[in-house]
């Protein structure tokens, strides 16, 4: 038991650590077929708009079918353009892969 006690704080911190949205990289771009620039733009929009009104929901936590319903409505609420919505959607789907 004494050997386990020093590791308990580490385990607690690991379980409570905040998960963050994946940062786009060239590998994500290659896997998704989207440009790196599009994914960067989508990630920026995700961080700027999706967390403005509510806690961010990570791309991996929602199904692709549900994102197809959520993104258009939330994009309208956030007042972003169709091009921005496309970049946001591209990022969300790329981050799920």
N, C-alpha and C positions, 0 to 999 in steps of 0.2 A: 504494500500500500504506500509506503514511504517513497518508493521509486516513481509512483504515478503522480503524486501530489505536485511536484515541480512542473509537470506538463499541463496541469489543469488550466492555468491562466492562458496558455498558448491555445489550447483547445477551445476555450471560451471565446477568445478573440477571433479565431478562425471561423467559428460558427456565426459570429455576429458581424463579421466584416461586411462592409457595404459592397454590393456588386455594382459594377459600372458597365456602361455600354461599351462594346468592343470598339477600339480605335481602328479606323480603316488603315490597311497597309496594302502593299502590292500583291500579297498572297490572296487577300480577300477579294481584290479586284480581279485577279486571274480566275479564282474559283467562281465568281459571280458573273463574269463576262461584262461587268460594268467598268467604266473608267475610274481610275483612282480619284480624279478630280470630282466626279459625280458623287462618289462615296464620301469624300471629305465634306462636300457641300451638304449632303444628306445628314451626316453626323453632326455638323454644326447646327443645322436646323433642328435636329432631334434634341440637342442639348439646350438650344435657345428657346424653343417653343414647347416641347413636350413636358418640360419640367416647370414651366411658368405657372401652370394652373393646378397641377397635381404631381404626385410622386411619379417618377419615371417608371415605365413598365419596360423591362428589357425585351429586345426583339425575340429572344429565345423563349420567353415566357408566354407568348401568344401564338396561336396557329396562323399559318399563312392565310387561310380562309378568313379568319377573324380580322387579321390586319387589313384585308381588302375592304372590310366594312368600316373598321375604325378609322383608318387614315383619311378617307375623304371627308368624313364628318368633322374630325378634329382639325383637318387642314382648313376647312371652312371656318370653324370657330376661331382658329388662330389667325385667319386672314392672310394665308400664304398663297402664292400664285400656283398655277397649274404646273409650271416648270419646277418650282420648289417642292411641290407635292410629289412629282415624279422622282426627284433626287432623294427625297425622304423615303419614299417607298423602296427605291433601289437600295438605299443603305440598310433599311430594316430587313429586307429579304437577304441581302448579302451577309448581314450580321448573324442571321439564323443558320447559315451553312457551316 
